[in-house]
């Protein structure tokens, strides 16, 4: 008897609509950012209830440009989590700054507001200008840190970068309160969080991630994310100046988009060379990707609903196991369940389960990594510095969850975990 096909950790929901959308762009002859990019940005902003959306080639570049746009620069520090894909920390270094890592909440795996307040109170001092400066900044200026190459003033706190880990909203309101006390802006790493919702403490309204009036949010369209354009990212904000800055910096610092220069302007009457307003790079999304994104946006509600349905099946079927920690969803959050992460009492149990699932043809991945345990940050951070992050990374696994999972595939995963646990 032939063995059953392997169940992948993820599979994007793509169909003929995405195929036709990309083909139409190819046939048009206009491939770089253009009309489809503008349409994708508009639909995305409307979905997120944001005034502006700017499409980019990756979420990492979105984080970089967002940090720069809110004022992060060479020599600064940014408070964020280590317990995230390394792009979160790397984006801070791309901006010329250095991350100061905050531990996470053990139930949500998101930035702990209590730990954030504690670090602000105990590890920062005010300088003569009233800015907060990291007390032990020399400990950060090591290895690959940009601070190691700056001879002037270093260590000013410039921003807080929160992460909505695997789509579960962080405690935005509490983090904003801490940021207000510190006098710094907040950027959201919402790479996984499209379609997730949080309840505003002020109004009790449910809002989509990306709608917050006081932050800049950055999303990813990698194939493992909720919608995909192959690669790609989007930044949302209500701040027109920030949106304009990111828009300029995504295209070599140019004051006009390619579409404006070549399509919407009457070149015969207005042959004016574009201006370059900043030193920057090429972070543009292609129109082929954007056309795919438009098609994906029409599926988004169904994708999120299916993900939440599968997560509910998993949680109900596995609730009786004493050996598993299942995802926790606080009352203020509605997760899109971009990933489903289960926890164990120790790393040995996690490894045994991974091996058993693999034998049954079920793909599995480790839980969330810690940037401070990766080589670029090991010169600064040591084992034991972030105990909750380290525990979660060592004792968790990611199991398959994607919107096109069949009932048979879901049943195989559940049966395998019930037998193991």
C-alpha positions as CSV (number, residue, x, y, z in Angstrom):
1,X,0.0,0.0,0.0
2,X,1.3,3.4,-0.9
3,X,2.2,5.6,2.0
4,X,0.0,8.7,2.6
5,X,1.4,11.9,1.2
6,X,3.3,14.1,3.6
7,X,1.5,17.0,5.2
8,X,3.5,20.2,4.8
9,X,3.8,22.8,7.5
10,X,2.1,25.4,5.2
11,X,0.6,25.6,1.8
12,X,-0.6,29.0,0.3
13,X,-4.1,29.2,-1.0
14,X,-3.6,30.1,-4.7
15,X,-5.8,29.5,-7.7
16,X,-6.7,30.5,-11.2
17,X,-7.4,34.0,-10.0
18,X,-3.8,34.7,-9.0
19,X,-2.6,33.0,-12.2
20,X,-4.7,35.1,-14.4
21,X,-3.8,38.3,-12.4
22,X,-0.1,37.7,-12.9
23,X,-0.6,36.7,-16.6
24,X,-2.5,39.9,-17.3
25,X,0.4,42.0,-16.0
26,X,2.9,40.1,-18.1
27,X,0.7,40.7,-21.2
28,X,0.4,44.4,-20.4
29,X,4.2,44.9,-20.7
30,X,4.2,47.0,-17.5
31,X,5.9,44.9,-14.8
32,X,7.3,47.3,-12.1
33,X,5.2,49.2,-9.6
34,X,2.2,50.7,-11.3
35,X,-1.6,50.7,-11.4
36,X,-1.9,47.2,-9.7
37,X,0.4,48.3,-6.9
38,X,-1.7,51.4,-6.3
39,X,-4.9,49.3,-6.3
40,X,-3.4,46.7,-3.9
41,X,-2.3,49.5,-1.6
42,X,-5.8,51.0,-1.6
43,X,-7.6,47.7,-0.9
44,X,-5.1,46.9,1.9
45,X,-5.4,50.3,3.5
46,X,-9.2,50.0,3.5
47,X,-9.1,46.5,5.0
48,X,-6.8,47.7,7.8
49,X,-8.8,50.9,8.3
50,X,-5.6,52.9,7.8
51,X,-5.2,56.1,5.8
52,X,-2.0,55.0,4.0
53,X,-0.5,51.7,2.8
54,X,2.9,51.5,1.0
55,X,3.8,48.3,-0.8
56,X,7.4,47.1,-0.7
57,X,9.5,44.1,-1.7
58,X,9.8,42.6,1.8
59,X,8.5,43.2,5.3
60,X,12.1,43.5,6.5
61,X,12.6,46.5,4.4
62,X,9.3,47.8,5.6
63,X,10.5,47.6,9.2
64,X,13.8,49.3,8.2
65,X,12.1,52.2,6.5
66,X,9.4,52.5,9.2
67,X,12.1,52.7,11.9
68,X,14.0,55.3,9.9
69,X,10.8,57.3,9.3
70,X,9.9,57.5,13.0
71,X,13.3,58.9,13.8
72,X,15.6,55.9,14.5
73,X,19.1,56.5,13.4
74,X,22.8,55.6,13.9
75,X,23.8,55.2,17.5
76,X,20.2,54.7,18.8
77,X,18.7,51.8,20.6
78,X,15.3,50.2,20.1
79,X,13.4,48.1,22.6
80,X,12.1,44.9,21.1
81,X,11.9,41.2,21.6
82,X,14.5,38.5,20.8
83,X,11.8,35.9,20.5
84,X,11.0,36.5,16.8
85,X,12.4,35.8,13.4
86,X,15.8,37.4,13.1
87,X,14.5,40.0,10.7
88,X,13.0,42.0,13.6
89,X,16.4,42.5,15.2
90,X,18.2,42.9,11.9
91,X,15.9,45.7,10.8
92,X,17.0,47.7,13.8
93,X,20.7,47.2,12.8
94,X,19.8,48.2,9.2
95,X,18.7,51.5,10.6
96,X,22.1,52.0,12.3
97,X,20.7,51.2,15.7
98,X,21.0,48.3,18.2
99,X,18.2,46.3,19.7
100,X,17.8,46.0,23.4
101,X,15.9,42.8,24.0
102,X,12.9,42.5,26.3
103,X,11.6,39.2,27.5
104,X,8.2,37.9,26.5
105,X,5.0,36.8,28.3
106,X,5.0,33.0,28.8
107,X,1.3,32.7,27.8
108,X,1.3,34.8,24.6
109,X,5.0,34.8,23.6
110,X,4.6,38.5,22.9
111,X,6.5,41.4,24.4
112,X,5.7,41.6,28.1
113,X,4.5,45.0,29.2
114,X,5.7,44.3,32.7
115,X,9.2,43.5,31.5
116,X,9.1,46.5,29.3
117,X,8.2,48.8,32.2
118,X,10.9,47.2,34.3
119,X,13.6,47.8,31.8
120,X,12.6,51.4,31.2
121,X,12.7,52.0,35.0
122,X,15.9,50.3,35.8
123,X,18.1,50.3,32.6
124,X,17.7,53.8,31.2
125,X,18.7,57.3,32.5
126,X,17.6,60.7,31.2
127,X,20.3,62.9,29.6
128,X,20.4,66.7,29.6
129,X,17.9,66.9,26.8
130,X,15.4,64.7,28.6
131,X,16.0,61.7,26.3
132,X,16.3,58.2,27.7
133,X,19.8,56.6,27.3
134,X,20.6,53.0,27.9
135,X,22.7,52.8,31.1
136,X,25.1,50.1,30.0
137,X,25.4,51.1,26.4
138,X,29.1,50.0,26.1
139,X,27.9,46.4,26.6
140,X,25.9,46.8,23.3
141,X,28.8,48.1,21.2
142,X,30.3,44.7,20.5
143,X,30.6,42.4,17.5
144,X,28.5,43.3,14.6
145,X,26.6,46.0,16.4
146,X,26.6,49.3,14.4
147,X,27.3,51.0,17.8
148,X,30.8,49.5,17.8
149,X,31.7,51.9,14.9
150,X,30.3,55.1,16.3
151,X,32.6,57.3,18.3
152,X,30.0,59.9,19.3
153,X,26.9,59.7,21.5
154,X,25.2,56.3,21.5
155,X,22.4,54.7,23.4
156,X,19.4,57.1,22.9
157,X,16.1,55.2,23.1
158,X,14.4,56.0,19.8
159,X,11.5,53.6,19.5
160,X,9.7,50.4,20.7
161,X,9.3,47.7,18.1
162,X,6.6,45.2,19.2
163,X,5.8,41.9,17.4
164,X,2.4,40.2,17.0
165,X,3.9,36.8,17.2
166,X,2.4,34.2,14.8
167,X,-0.6,36.5,14.3
168,X,-1.5,36.9,18.0
169,X,-1.9,40.6,18.8
170,X,0.4,42.0,21.5
171,X,-0.9,44.2,24.3
172,X,-0.8,47.3,22.1
173,X,-2.5,49.7,24.6
174,X,-0.2,48.8,27.5
175,X,2.9,49.1,25.3
176,X,1.7,52.5,23.9
177,X,1.2,53.7,27.5
178,X,4.8,52.7,28.3
179,X,6.0,54.3,25.1
180,X,4.2,57.6,26.0
181,X,6.0,57.6,29.3
182,X,9.3,57.2,27.6
183,X,8.5,59.7,24.9
184,X,9.1,57.4,21.9
185,X,7.1,56.1,19.0
186,X,5.9,52.5,18.4
187,X,6.4,50.4,15.3
188,X,4.5,47.1,14.9
189,X,6.1,44.1,13.3
190,X,2.8,42.7,12.0
191,X,4.5,40.3,9.5
192,X,2.2,37.5,10.6
193,X,-0.8,39.5,11.7
194,X,-2.9,40.4,8.7
195,X,-6.5,39.7,9.5
196,X,-5.9,39.5,13.3
197,X,-8.0,41.8,15.5
198,X,-7.5,43.5,18.9
199,X,-10.0,45.3,21.2
200,X,-9.2,48.9,21.9
201,X,-9.0,49.6,25.6
202,X,-10.3,53.1,25.0
203,X,-13.4,52.3,22.9
204,X,-13.8,48.5,23.4
205,X,-14.1,48.4,19.6
206,X,-12.5,45.5,17.7
207,X,-10.0,46.8,15.2
208,X,-7.8,45.1,12.6
209,X,-4.1,45.1,13.2
210,X,-2.7,48.0,11.2
211,X,-5.5,50.4,12.2
212,X,-3.9,52.0,15.2
213,X,-3.6,55.7,14.7
214,X,-0.4,56.0,16.7
215,X,1.8,53.4,15.2
216,X,3.3,52.2,12.0
217,X,2.6,48.6,11.1
218,X,4.6,46.3,8.8
219,X,3.2,43.2,7.1
220,X,4.7,40.3,5.2
221,X,3.5,38.4,2.1
222,X,6.0,35.5,2.3
223,X,4.4,32.1,1.3
224,X,4.0,31.1,4.9
225,X,2.0,34.2,5.8
226,X,-1.7,34.7,5.6
227,X,-1.7,36.0,2.1
228,X,1.2,35.8,-0.3
229,X,2.7,37.5,-3.3
230,X,5.7,35.2,-3.3
231,X,7.7,37.8,-1.4
232,X,6.7,41.3,-0.5
233,X,5.5,43.6,2.3
234,X,3.3,46.5,3.2
235,X,3.4,49.4,5.7
236,X,0.3,51.0,7.0
237,X,0.1,54.3,8.9
238,X,-2.2,57.2,9.4
239,X,0.7,59.7,9.4
240,X,1.0,61.3,6.0
241,X,4.5,62.5,6.5
242,X,5.7,59.0,7.4
243,X,3.9,57.5,4.5
244,X,5.5,60.0,2.1
245,X,8.9,59.4,3.6
246,X,8.6,55.6,3.1
247,X,7.2,56.1,-0.4
248,X,10.2,58.2,-1.4
249,X,12.7,55.9,0.2
250,X,11.4,52.7,-1.5
251,X,12.4,54.1,-4.9
252,X,16.0,55.4,-4.6
253,X,14.8,58.5,-2.8
254,X,12.9,59.6,-6.0
255,X,10.1,62.1,-5.8
256,X,8.0,60.3,-8.5
257,X,7.0,56.8,-8.9
258,X,7.8,54.9,-12.2
259,X,4.1,55.0,-13.1
260,X,4.0,58.8,-12.6
261,X,7.1,59.3,-14.7
262,X,6.1,57.1,-17.6
263,X,2.4,56.9,-17.7
264,X,0.4,59.6,-16.0
265,X,2.5,62.6,-17.2
266,X,2.4,64.2,-20.6
267,X,6.1,63.9,-21.5
268,X,5.7,65.9,-24.7
269,X,4.6,68.9,-22.6
270,X,6.4,68.3,-19.4
271,X,9.8,66.8,-19.9
272,X,11.1,67.4,-16.4
273,X,13.8,65.2,-14.7
274,X,12.7,63.6,-11.4
275,X,14.4,64.8,-8.2
276,X,16.2,62.6,-5.6
277,X,15.4,63.7,-2.1
278,X,17.3,61.1,0.0
279,X,19.9,58.5,-0.2
280,X,18.0,55.2,-0.5
281,X,17.7,51.9,-2.3
282,X,15.2,50.0,-4.4
283,X,12.5,48.5,-2.2
284,X,9.6,48.5,-4.7
285,X,7.1,45.7,-5.2
286,X,6.4,44.6,-8.8
287,X,3.0,44.9,-10.4
288,X,2.9,41.1,-10.9
289,X,3.2,40.7,-7.2
290,X,0.6,43.4,-6.5
291,X,-1.9,41.8,-9.0
292,X,-1.5,38.6,-7.0
293,X,-2.0,40.5,-3.8
294,X,-5.3,42.0,-5.2
295,X,-6.6,38.5,-5.9
296,X,-5.4,37.3,-2.4
297,X,-7.2,40.1,-0.7
298,X,-10.5,38.8,-2.0
299,X,-9.8,35.5,-0.2
300,X,-8.5,37.0,3.0
301,X,-11.7,36.8,5.1
302,X,-12.2,33.1,4.1
303,X,-8.5,32.4,4.8
304,X,-8.7,33.8,8.3
305,X,-12.0,32.1,9.1
306,X,-10.6,28.7,7.9
307,X,-7.4,29.1,10.0
308,X,-9.5,29.9,13.1
309,X,-11.7,26.9,12.4
310,X,-8.8,24.5,12.2
311,X,-7.2,26.0,15.3
312,X,-10.5,25.4,17.2
313,X,-10.5,21.8,16.0
314,X,-6.9,21.3,17.2
315,X,-7.6,23.0,20.6
316,X,-10.8,21.0,21.3
317,X,-9.2,17.7,20.2
318,X,-6.0,18.2,22.2
319,X,-7.5,19.9,25.3
320,X,-7.3,16.7,27.3
321,X,-3.6,16.2,27.0
322,X,-1.5,17.0,30.1
323,X,1.7,17.0,28.1
324,X,0.8,19.8,25.7
325,X,0.6,23.6,26.1
326,X,-1.9,24.9,23.6
327,X,-2.0,28.5,22.2
328,X,-3.6,31.0,24.5
329,X,-5.9,33.7,23.1
330,X,-6.4,36.7,25.5
331,X,-9.8,38.4,25.7
332,X,-8.4,41.5,23.9
333,X,-7.1,39.4,20.9
334,X,-8.4,37.5,17.9
335,X,-5.6,35.6,16.3
336,X,-5.5,34.7,12.6
337,X,-3.5,31.6,13.6
338,X,-0.8,32.2,11.0
339,X,0.9,29.3,12.8
340,X,-0.1,26.8,15.5
341,X,2.5,26.3,18.1
342,X,2.4,23.7,20.8
343,X,4.5,23.5,23.9
344,X,6.0,20.7,26.0
345,X,7.4,20.4,29.5
346,X,11.0,20.2,28.2
347,X,13.1,20.2,25.1
348,X,13.5,16.4,25.1
349,X,9.7,15.9,24.9
350,X,9.6,18.4,22.0
351,X,12.3,16.6,20.1
352,X,10.6,13.2,20.6
353,X,7.3,14.5,19.4
354,X,9.0,16.1,16.3
355,X,10.6,12.7,15.4
356,X,7.3,10.8,15.9
357,X,5.4,13.2,13.7
358,X,8.0,13.1,11.0
359,X,7.8,9.3,11.0
360,X,4.1,9.6,10.3
361,X,4.6,11.9,7.4
362,X,3.7,15.2,9.2
363,X,6.1,18.1,8.7
364,X,7.0,19.9,11.9
365,X,9.2,22.9,12.7
366,X,10.8,24.3,15.8
367,X,8.9,27.1,17.6
368,X,10.0,30.7,17.3
369,X,13.7,31.4,17.3
370,X,15.5,33.8,19.6
371,X,17.7,36.4,17.9
372,X,20.0,36.7,20.9
373,X,20.9,33.0,20.5
374,X,22.0,33.6,16.9
375,X,25.6,34.3,16.0
376,X,25.3,38.0,15.1
377,X,24.0,38.8,18.6
378,X,25.9,36.3,20.8
379,X,28.7,38.8,21.5
380,X,26.3,40.9,23.5
381,X,23.7,38.5,24.9
382,X,24.3,35.4,26.9
383,X,22.2,32.3,27.8
384,X,20.0,33.2,30.7
385,X,19.5,36.8,29.8
386,X,15.9,36.2,28.5
387,X,14.7,33.1,30.4
388,X,11.1,33.0,29.1
389,X,12.2,33.5,25.5
390,X,14.7,30.7,25.9
391,X,12.2,28.3,27.5
392,X,9.7,28.9,24.8
393,X,12.1,28.5,22.0
394,X,13.5,25.2,23.4
395,X,10.1,23.6,24.3
396,X,7.8,24.4,21.4
397,X,7.0,23.0,18.0
398,X,5.0,24.4,15.0
399,X,2.6,21.9,13.5
400,X,0.7,22.1,10.1
401,X,-2.0,24.7,9.8
402,X,-3.1,26.2,6.5
403,X,-6.4,27.1,4.9
404,X,-6.5,24.3,2.3
405,X,-5.9,21.5,4.8
406,X,-8.4,18.7,4.2
407,X,-10.3,17.1,7.0
408,X,-8.2,14.0,6.4
409,X,-5.0,15.9,7.0
410,X,-6.4,17.6,10.1
411,X,-7.5,14.2,11.4
412,X,-4.0,12.7,10.8
413,X,-2.3,15.5,12.8
414,X,-4.8,15.2,15.7
415,X,-4.6,11.4,15.8
416,X,-0.8,11.5,15.8
417,X,-0.6,14.0,18.7
418,X,-3.3,12.2,20.7
419,X,-1.3,9.0,20.4
420,X,1.9,10.7,21.4
421,X,0.5,12.8,24.2
